[in-house]
Amino acid sequence: MADSARQIENLLYDYAERIDAGDFEGVADLFTHARIHGQENGPPETVFEGRAGALRLYEMSTRRYDDDGTPKTHHITTNVRVEVDEEAGTGTCRSYFAVAQATPELPLQLIITGRYHDTFQRLEGRWWFASRTMFVDQVGDLSQHLLF
């Protein structure tokens, strides 16, 4: 079995795979015990609680295309730094993200970059997201990605 830091890192990659597959139910599963902050210290409408909140966030914001059900994106996660407190059953992670997209109307390009600040908790021997705060650093053409 992978050590705790690797298990936490794998949650980041599970997120990327699921969102790129258009599996918003699967993404929401990862945040069953978590709170997502769309911006640091943002107003209440930027905070999404638990599985239902995560599902609401992605369904209201992220476009999926009819031909394959995906957002036609590729999430790239880098600079992953995980710290674990085994005794407390908690962890933290800071990472970078970049999202590439290509659609019939949009040639392949990076559409957004930023950072995630995540916390984790171990429940019944399994690691879960406890919180995610998103920081957007650079924005490109999001017209084919977002629903608003």
Secondary structure, DSSP 4 states (H G I P E B T S, - for coil): ---HHHHHHHHHHHHHHHHHTT-HHHHHHHTTT-EEESSTT--GGGEEEHHHHHHHHHHHHB---TTTSS--EEEEEEEEEEEEETTTTEEEEEEEEEEEE--SSS-SEEEEEEEEEEEEEEETTEEEEEEEEEEEEEE---TTTB--
